[in-house]
Amino acid sequence: MPITDIDRRRSRDSREQRELHLAACYLNRVGLNEGRTTPAPIVDVTEFVPELRGMARTTLRLHPRFGDEPSPDASKLGGHFIWPDGERWPTCSEHGIPYITVLQLRQEDSPATSFSPGKDLLQLLWCPLDHETWTEPIAFWRTRSHSVRWTPRCPLPEEAILDYVPVPCLLMPEQVVEFPSPRELPPELTFSLREKCSHDSRILDVVPQAFGNPYRPFDPSCESLYAVEYYEYNLSVCPSTKVGGYVHWIQHPDVPACRCGREMKYLLTLVSREYGGGDWHRWSPVEDRWRKDPTGARTGCLPGIMDAPGFMFGDVGNLHIFVCQLCPDWPVRAIGQCG
């Protein structure tokens, strides 16, 4: 498929937006040795819904932030990756342009993640132009020690849409416990959750703070509905860039099938925003809460922090990556969702 005038216009517009975004990133740059901490939930949801105890999973929240780029062999978002000397850089067969670097993850930084047997490095690349699911990723599972010579490369096509090109970010991995989205719960457990969330004073006390805002004023008559929504946004699935755990579905679950016909396994998620107005009280890291917006108010929702990589998938959407562990090359597929 040839590159169209629409592609070129989107590329030009995205470059203008990227300049503004980089200015915000520089104001909030971090150091290589920094970390980020997710606040604990206000309640242990398993105390009043014991059925959830066996459903807890641990996800690895990556906390991408702009700063000095780590070494080429480090875990990172974007930037220069190590690459086997002599191996050709992949090119998109549909658009005829080079793929770009997206995520490099070392196994020691994500020990709970299943890697292809004998491999200790995952490299995710994709085409920076529109495809059926925004982008079309490919994965390389490698063994770092098996190659003597590595050459850092990162060709950026002139036509690239920068909404799909990550600003180079270092990662600050953190393990977080999460629970399934209401969309994945059996009906009887959803009913139990609704009943108990709606009568727990610890949740009801914070609902007005979490959901009352100028765009959506808090309505006390809908308190029970807000309480269930509070579980979804603050007590269940981490909405951020992460590896493993549960999928943060924005719409109905949509697990893809591999080319071999078998259901694929969830691998990781990349997001347009790490959190938003309804869930930043839980998912905005403790270390970022001292920052203030232009009005002087403290907030966790600031450009250059919650959106450091500069992704924009559709209308502030998420891109979920799935893998088939039964095919020899462990291929991946992307499922995109937005509100």
DRENDO-1510 file (C-alpha; in Angstrom, 1 decimal, always signed):
<recs>
REC; n; res; u; v; w
REC; 1; MET; +0.0; +0.0; +0.0 .
REC; 2; PRO; +1.5; +3.4; -1.0 .
REC; 3; ILE; +2.0; +6.1; +1.5 .
REC; 4; THR; -1.0; +8.5; +1.1 .
REC; 5; ASP; -1.4; +12.2; +1.5 .
REC; 6; ILE; -3.3; +11.5; +4.7 .
REC; 7; ASP; -0.3; +9.7; +6.1 .
REC; 8; ARG; +1.9; +12.6; +5.3 .
REC; 9; ARG; -0.4; +15.1; +6.8 .
REC; 10; ARG; -0.7; +13.1; +10.0 .
REC; 11; SER; +3.0; +12.8; +10.1 .
REC; 12; ARG; +3.4; +16.5; +9.8 .
REC; 13; ASP; +0.8; +17.3; +12.5 .
REC; 14; SER; +2.3; +14.7; +14.9 .
REC; 15; ARG; +5.7; +16.4; +14.6 .
REC; 16; GLU; +4.2; +19.7; +15.6 .
REC; 17; GLN; +2.6; +18.0; +18.7 .
REC; 18; ARG; +5.8; +16.2; +19.5 .
REC; 19; GLU; +7.7; +19.5; +19.9 .
REC; 20; LEU; +5.1; +20.6; +22.6 .
REC; 21; HIS; +5.2; +17.2; +24.2 .
REC; 22; LEU; +9.0; +17.2; +24.5 .
REC; 23; ALA; +9.0; +20.6; +26.2 .
REC; 24; ALA; +6.8; +19.1; +28.9 .
REC; 25; CYS; +9.0; +16.0; +29.1 .
REC; 26; TYR; +12.1; +18.1; +29.7 .
REC; 27; LEU; +10.4; +19.9; +32.6 .
REC; 28; ASN; +9.8; +16.5; +34.3 .
REC; 29; ARG; +12.9; +14.5; +33.3 .
REC; 30; VAL; +14.1; +11.9; +35.8 .
REC; 31; GLY; +17.4; +10.3; +36.7 .
REC; 32; LEU; +18.6; +6.8; +35.9 .
REC; 33; ASN; +18.4; +5.6; +39.6 .
REC; 34; GLU; +15.0; +6.9; +40.4 .
REC; 35; GLY; +11.9; +4.8; +41.1 .
REC; 36; ARG; +8.2; +5.1; +41.3 .
REC; 37; THR; +5.7; +3.8; +43.9 .
REC; 38; THR; +2.0; +3.0; +43.3 .
REC; 39; PRO; -0.1; +4.0; +46.4 .
REC; 40; ALA; -1.8; +1.2; +48.2 .
REC; 41; PRO; -5.6; +0.9; +47.7 .
REC; 42; ILE; -7.7; +2.5; +50.4 .
REC; 43; VAL; -9.2; -0.9; +51.1 .
REC; 44; ASP; -8.3; -4.5; +50.7 .
REC; 45; VAL; -11.1; -5.5; +48.3 .
REC; 46; THR; -10.8; -9.2; +49.4 .
REC; 47; GLU; -11.9; -8.3; +52.9 .
REC; 48; PHE; -15.5; -7.7; +51.8 .
REC; 49; VAL; -15.4; -9.8; +48.6 .
REC; 50; PRO; -13.5; -12.9; +49.7 .
REC; 51; GLU; -14.2; -14.7; +46.4 .
REC; 52; LEU; -11.6; -12.4; +44.8 .
REC; 53; ARG; -8.7; -13.7; +46.9 .
REC; 54; GLY; -7.9; -16.5; +44.4 .
REC; 55; MET; -8.1; -14.1; +41.5 .
REC; 56; ALA; -5.2; -11.7; +42.5 .
REC; 57; ARG; -2.4; -11.4; +40.0 .
REC; 58; THR; +0.8; -9.5; +40.0 .
REC; 59; THR; +1.6; -7.2; +37.1 .
REC; 60; LEU; +4.9; -5.4; +36.4 .
REC; 61; ARG; +4.2; -1.7; +36.0 .
REC; 62; LEU; +7.0; -0.2; +33.9 .
REC; 63; HIS; +6.6; +3.5; +34.8 .
REC; 64; PRO; +8.2; +4.9; +31.6 .
REC; 65; ARG; +9.7; +8.4; +32.1 .
REC; 66; PHE; +11.8; +10.7; +30.1 .
REC; 67; GLY; +15.5; +11.2; +31.1 .
REC; 68; ASP; +18.9; +10.2; +30.0 .
REC; 69; GLU; +18.6; +7.2; +27.7 .
REC; 70; PRO; +19.9; +4.0; +29.2 .
REC; 71; SER; +22.6; +1.9; +27.5 .
REC; 72; PRO; +21.6; +0.1; +24.3 .
REC; 73; ASP; +21.2; -3.3; +26.0 .
REC; 74; ALA; +19.0; -2.0; +28.9 .
REC; 75; SER; +15.2; -2.4; +29.3 .
REC; 76; LYS; +13.7; +0.7; +27.8 .
REC; 77; LEU; +10.9; +2.2; +25.6 .
REC; 78; GLY; +12.2; +3.5; +22.3 .
REC; 79; GLY; +15.6; +4.8; +21.5 .
REC; 80; HIS; +18.6; +2.6; +20.4 .
REC; 81; PHE; +18.4; -1.1; +20.8 .
REC; 82; ILE; +21.2; -3.7; +20.5 .
REC; 83; TRP; +21.0; -5.5; +17.3 .
REC; 84; PRO; +22.9; -8.5; +15.9 .
REC; 85; ASP; +25.7; -7.4; +13.5 .
REC; 86; GLY; +24.8; -8.5; +10.0 .
REC; 87; GLU; +21.1; -9.0; +10.6 .
REC; 88; ARG; +19.0; -6.8; +8.3 .
REC; 89; TRP; +16.7; -4.3; +9.9 .
REC; 90; PRO; +13.0; -5.3; +9.3 .
REC; 91; THR; +10.8; -3.4; +6.9 .
REC; 92; CYS; +7.0; -3.2; +6.8 .
REC; 93; SER; +5.8; -5.2; +3.8 .
REC; 94; GLU; +2.6; -3.1; +3.5 .
REC; 95; HIS; +4.2; +0.4; +3.5 .
REC; 96; GLY; +7.8; -0.4; +2.5 .
REC; 97; ILE; +9.4; +1.6; +5.4 .
REC; 98; PRO; +11.6; +0.4; +8.3 .
REC; 99; TYR; +10.1; -0.7; +11.6 .
REC; 100; ILE; +10.9; +1.5; +14.6 .
REC; 101; THR; +12.0; +0.4; +18.1 .
REC; 102; VAL; +9.2; +0.3; +20.7 .
REC; 103; LEU; +10.1; -1.8; +23.8 .
REC; 104; GLN; +13.2; -3.7; +24.8 .
REC; 105; LEU; +12.8; -5.9; +27.9 .
REC; 106; ARG; +15.4; -8.0; +29.7 .
REC; 107; GLN; +14.3; -11.1; +31.5 .
REC; 108; GLU; +16.0; -10.1; +34.7 .
REC; 109; ASP; +13.9; -7.0; +34.8 .
REC; 110; SER; +10.7; -9.0; +34.3 .
REC; 111; PRO; +11.4; -12.4; +36.0 .
REC; 112; ALA; +7.7; -13.4; +36.2 .
REC; 113; THR; +7.3; -13.1; +32.4 .
REC; 114; SER; +7.6; -16.2; +30.3 .
REC; 115; PHE; +10.3; -15.7; +27.6 .
REC; 116; SER; +10.8; -18.0; +24.6 .
REC; 117; PRO; +12.9; -21.0; +25.8 .
REC; 118; GLY; +16.6; -20.1; +26.0 .
REC; 119; LYS; +16.0; -16.4; +25.4 .
REC; 120; ASP; +16.5; -13.5; +27.8 .
REC; 121; LEU; +15.6; -10.4; +25.7 .
REC; 122; LEU; +12.4; -9.3; +24.1 .
REC; 123; GLN; +12.5; -6.6; +21.4 .
REC; 124; LEU; +9.2; -5.2; +20.2 .
REC; 125; LEU; +9.2; -3.2; +16.9 .
REC; 126; TRP; +6.4; -2.0; +14.7 .
REC; 127; CYS; +5.5; +0.1; +11.6 .
REC; 128; PRO; +4.9; +3.7; +12.5 .
REC; 129; LEU; +2.0; +4.1; +10.0 .
REC; 130; ASP; -1.6; +3.1; +10.3 .
REC; 131; HIS; -2.6; -0.5; +10.1 .
REC; 132; GLU; -5.8; -2.4; +11.0 .
REC; 133; THR; -5.0; -2.1; +14.7 .
REC; 134; TRP; -3.2; +1.3; +14.6 .
REC; 135; THR; +0.2; -0.4; +14.4 .
REC; 136; GLU; +1.5; -3.9; +13.4 .
REC; 137; PRO; +4.1; -5.2; +15.9 .
REC; 138; ILE; +6.7; -7.9; +15.5 .
REC; 139; ALA; +8.7; -9.4; +18.3 .
REC; 140; PHE; +12.3; -10.7; +18.5 .
REC; 141; TRP; +13.2; -13.1; +21.3 .
REC; 142; ARG; +16.9; -13.1; +21.6 .
REC; 143; THR; +19.8; -14.4; +23.8 .
REC; 144; ARG; +22.2; -11.5; +24.5 .
REC; 145; SER; +25.2; -13.6; +25.2 .
REC; 146; HIS; +25.1; -15.5; +21.9 .
REC; 147; SER; +26.1; -12.5; +19.8 .
REC; 148; VAL; +29.6; -11.1; +20.0 .
REC; 149; ARG; +29.0; -7.9; +18.0 .
REC; 150; TRP; +25.9; -5.7; +18.4 .
REC; 151; THR; +25.2; -2.6; +16.5 .
REC; 152; PRO; +22.7; +0.0; +17.9 .
REC; 153; ARG; +20.4; +1.1; +15.2 .
REC; 154; CYS; +17.1; +3.0; +15.1 .
REC; 155; PRO; +16.1; +4.3; +11.7 .
REC; 156; LEU; +13.2; +6.7; +11.8 .
REC; 157; PRO; +11.3; +6.9; +8.5 .
REC; 158; GLU; +10.6; +10.5; +7.4 .
REC; 159; GLU; +6.9; +9.5; +6.9 .
REC; 160; ALA; +6.5; +8.2; +10.5 .
REC; 161; ILE; +3.4; +9.2; +12.5 .
REC; 162; LEU; +5.0; +10.2; +15.8 .
REC; 163; ASP; +1.9; +9.1; +17.7 .
REC; 164; TYR; +3.3; +5.7; +17.2 .
REC; 165; VAL; +7.0; +6.5; +17.9 .
REC; 166; PRO; +7.9; +6.5; +21.6 .
REC; 167; VAL; +10.0; +9.2; +23.1 .
REC; 168; PRO; +13.0; +7.3; +24.5 .
REC; 169; CYS; +12.1; +6.5; +28.1 .
REC; 170; LEU; +13.8; +4.6; +30.9 .
REC; 171; LEU; +11.8; +2.2; +32.9 .
REC; 172; MET; +11.2; +1.9; +36.6 .
REC; 173; PRO; +9.6; -1.6; +37.1 .
REC; 174; GLU; +7.3; -2.1; +40.1 .
REC; 175; GLN; +5.3; -5.1; +41.0 .
REC; 176; VAL; +1.6; -4.3; +41.6 .
REC; 177; VAL; -1.2; -6.7; +42.7 .
REC; 178; GLU; -4.4; -6.3; +40.7 .
REC; 179; PHE; -7.8; -8.0; +40.3 .
REC; 180; PRO; -10.0; -8.6; +37.2 .
REC; 181; SER; -12.0; -6.0; +35.6 .
REC; 182; PRO; -15.8; -6.3; +36.1 .
REC; 183; ARG; -15.9; -7.2; +32.4 .
REC; 184; GLU; -14.2; -10.5; +33.2 .
REC; 185; LEU; -16.0; -11.4; +36.4 .
REC; 186; PRO; -18.8; -14.1; +36.4 .
REC; 187; PRO; -22.3; -12.5; +36.9 .
REC; 188; GLU; -22.8; -13.8; +40.4 .
REC; 189; LEU; -19.5; -12.2; +41.6 .
REC; 190; THR; -20.3; -9.0; +39.8 .
REC; 191; PHE; -23.6; -8.9; +41.7 .
REC; 192; SER; -21.8; -9.6; +45.0 .
REC; 193; LEU; -19.3; -6.9; +44.3 .
REC; 194; ARG; -22.0; -4.4; +43.5 .
REC; 195; GLU; -23.8; -5.1; +46.7 .
REC; 196; LYS; -20.8; -4.9; +49.0 .
REC; 197; CYS; -19.1; -1.9; +47.3 .
REC; 198; SER; -22.3; +0.0; +47.6 .
REC; 199; HIS; -22.4; -0.4; +51.4 .
REC; 200; ASP; -18.8; -0.1; +52.4 .
REC; 201; SER; -18.3; +3.3; +54.0 .
REC; 202; ARG; -14.6; +3.4; +53.3 .
REC; 203; ILE; -15.4; +3.4; +49.5 .
REC; 204; LEU; -18.4; +5.6; +49.7 .
REC; 205; ASP; -16.4; +8.2; +51.7 .
REC; 206; VAL; -14.0; +8.7; +48.8 .
REC; 207; VAL; -16.4; +8.4; +45.9 .
REC; 208; PRO; -17.3; +12.2; +45.8 .
REC; 209; GLN; -13.6; +13.1; +45.8 .
REC; 210; ALA; -12.8; +10.6; +43.0 .
REC; 211; PHE; -15.7; +11.4; +40.7 .
REC; 212; GLY; -16.8; +14.9; +41.4 .
REC; 213; ASN; -15.3; +17.3; +38.9 .
REC; 214; PRO; -16.5; +20.2; +36.7 .
REC; 215; TYR; -17.2; +18.0; +33.8 .
REC; 216; ARG; -19.1; +15.4; +35.7 .
REC; 217; PRO; -20.6; +16.7; +39.0 .
REC; 218; PHE; -21.2; +14.2; +41.7 .
REC; 219; ASP; -24.8; +13.1; +42.1 .
REC; 220; PRO; -25.4; +11.6; +45.6 .
REC; 221; SER; -28.5; +9.7; +44.3 .
REC; 222; CYS; -26.1; +7.6; +42.1 .
REC; 223; GLU; -23.7; +6.8; +44.9 .
REC; 224; SER; -24.0; +3.0; +44.5 .
REC; 225; LEU; -23.2; +3.2; +40.8 .
REC; 226; TYR; -20.2; +5.3; +41.5 .
REC; 227; ALA; -19.0; +2.8; +44.1 .
REC; 228; VAL; -18.9; +0.0; +41.6 .
REC; 229; GLU; -17.1; +2.3; +39.1 .
REC; 230; TYR; -14.6; +3.0; +41.9 .
REC; 231; TYR; -13.8; -0.7; +42.1 .
REC; 232; GLU; -13.1; -0.8; +38.3 .
REC; 233; TYR; -10.9; +2.3; +38.2 .
REC; 234; ASN; -9.1; +2.0; +41.6 .
REC; 235; LEU; -9.2; -1.5; +42.9 .
REC; 236; SER; -9.1; -3.8; +39.9 .
REC; 237; VAL; -6.7; -3.6; +36.9 .
REC; 238; CYS; -3.8; -1.3; +36.6 .
REC; 239; PRO; -4.5; +1.0; +33.6 .
REC; 240; SER; -0.9; +1.8; +32.8 .
REC; 241; THR; +2.0; +0.5; +30.7 .
REC; 242; LYS; +2.7; -3.0; +32.2 .
REC; 243; VAL; +3.7; -6.6; +31.6 .
REC; 244; GLY; +1.5; -9.5; +32.6 .
REC; 245; GLY; -1.4; -9.6; +35.0 .
REC; 246; TYR; -4.9; -8.8; +33.7 .
REC; 247; VAL; -5.8; -6.9; +30.6 .
REC; 248; HIS; -7.2; -3.5; +31.2 .
REC; 249; TRP; -10.1; -3.8; +28.8 .
REC; 250; ILE; -11.8; -0.5; +27.9 .
REC; 251; GLN; -14.4; -2.3; +25.9 .
REC; 252; HIS; -15.4; -6.0; +25.9 .
REC; 253; PRO; -12.7; -8.6; +26.1 .
REC; 254; ASP; -11.3; -9.4; +22.7 .
REC; 255; VAL; -8.5; -12.1; +23.0 .
REC; 256; PRO; -7.0; -12.7; +19.5 .
REC; 257; ALA; -6.3; -16.0; +17.8 .
REC; 258; CYS; -2.9; -16.8; +16.4 .
REC; 259; ARG; -2.3; -17.7; +12.7 .
REC; 260; CYS; -2.2; -21.3; +13.9 .
REC; 261; GLY; -5.8; -21.0; +15.1 .
REC; 262; ARG; -5.1; -21.1; +18.9 .
REC; 263; GLU; -6.0; -18.5; +21.4 .
REC; 264; MET; -3.0; -16.2; +22.3 .
REC; 265; LYS; -1.8; -15.3; +25.7 .
REC; 266; TYR; -1.7; -11.7; +27.1 .
REC; 267; LEU; +1.8; -10.3; +27.2 .
REC; 268; LEU; +1.8; -6.5; +27.9 .
REC; 269; THR; +0.1; -3.2; +27.4 .
REC; 270; LEU; +1.2; +0.2; +26.1 .
REC; 271; VAL; -1.0; +3.2; +26.8 .
REC; 272; SER; -1.7; +6.7; +25.7 .
REC; 273; ARG; -2.1; +7.8; +29.3 .
REC; 274; GLU; -0.9; +6.1; +32.5 .
REC; 275; TYR; -4.0; +7.2; +34.4 .
REC; 276; GLY; -6.7; +9.9; +34.1 .
REC; 277; GLY; -9.1; +12.0; +36.0 .
REC; 278; GLY; -11.1; +9.2; +37.5 .
REC; 279; ASP; -8.3; +7.0; +38.7 .
REC; 280; TRP; -5.2; +9.1; +39.3 .
REC; 281; HIS; -5.8; +9.0; +43.1 .
REC; 282; ARG; -4.8; +5.4; +43.0 .
REC; 283; TRP; -2.4; +5.1; +40.0 .
REC; 284; SER; -0.5; +8.3; +40.1 .
REC; 285; PRO; +2.9; +7.4; +41.7 .
REC; 286; VAL; +3.6; +8.8; +45.2 .
REC; 287; GLU; +6.8; +10.5; +43.9 .
REC; 288; ASP; +5.0; +12.6; +41.4 .
REC; 289; ARG; +2.3; +14.0; +43.7 .
REC; 290; TRP; +4.4; +17.0; +44.9 .
REC; 291; ARG; +4.3; +18.5; +41.4 .
REC; 292; LYS; +1.9; +21.3; +40.7 .
REC; 293; ASP; -0.1; +22.3; +37.6 .
REC; 294; PRO; +0.0; +25.9; +36.2 .
REC; 295; THR; -2.7; +27.0; +38.7 .
REC; 296; GLY; -0.5; +25.9; +41.6 .
REC; 297; ALA; -2.6; +22.9; +42.6 .
REC; 298; ARG; -1.0; +19.6; +43.3 .
REC; 299; THR; -1.9; +16.9; +40.8 .
REC; 300; GLY; -0.7; +13.7; +39.4 .
REC; 301; CYS; -2.1; +14.4; +36.0 .
REC; 302; LEU; +0.6; +16.4; +34.2 .
REC; 303; PRO; +1.8; +16.3; +30.6 .
REC; 304; GLY; +5.3; +14.8; +30.3 .
REC; 305; ILE; +4.6; +12.5; +33.3 .
REC; 306; MET; +1.5; +10.5; +32.7 .
REC; 307; ASP; +2.1; +10.4; +28.9 .
REC; 308; ALA; +6.0; +10.5; +28.7 .
REC; 309; PRO; +6.3; +8.1; +25.7 .
REC; 310; GLY; +4.1; +10.4; +23.6 .
REC; 311; PHE; +1.9; +7.6; +22.3 .
REC; 312; MET; -1.6; +8.4; +21.1 .
REC; 313; PHE; -3.6; +5.3; +20.1 .
REC; 314; GLY; -6.9; +6.5; +18.6 .
REC; 315; ASP; -8.8; +8.5; +21.2 .
REC; 316; VAL; -6.5; +8.0; +24.2 .
REC; 317; GLY; -6.6; +4.3; +23.8 .
REC; 318; ASN; -4.6; +1.2; +24.9 .
REC; 319; LEU; -2.7; -1.3; +22.8 .
REC; 320; HIS; -2.6; -4.8; +24.2 .
REC; 321; ILE; +0.1; -7.2; +22.9 .
REC; 322; PHE; -0.7; -11.0; +22.9 .
REC; 323; VAL; +1.8; -13.8; +22.2 .
REC; 324; CYS; +1.4; -17.4; +21.0 .
REC; 325; GLN; +3.7; -19.6; +23.0 .
REC; 326; LEU; +2.9; -22.7; +21.0 .
REC; 327; CYS; +4.3; -21.5; +17.6 .
REC; 328; PRO; +8.2; -21.8; +17.3 .
REC; 329; ASP; +8.8; -18.1; +16.8 .
REC; 330; TRP; +6.4; -16.9; +19.5 .
REC; 331; PRO; +4.6; -14.4; +17.3 .
REC; 332; VAL; +2.6; -11.4; +18.6 .
REC; 333; ARG; -0.6; -9.6; +17.7 .
REC; 334; ALA; -2.0; -6.3; +18.9 .
REC; 335; ILE; -5.5; -5.5; +20.0 .
REC; 336; GLY; -6.3; -1.8; +20.4 .
REC; 337; GLN; -9.2; -0.3; +22.3 .
REC; 338; CYS; -10.3; +3.2; +23.2 .
REC; 339; GLY; -13.4; +4.8; +24.8 .
</recs>
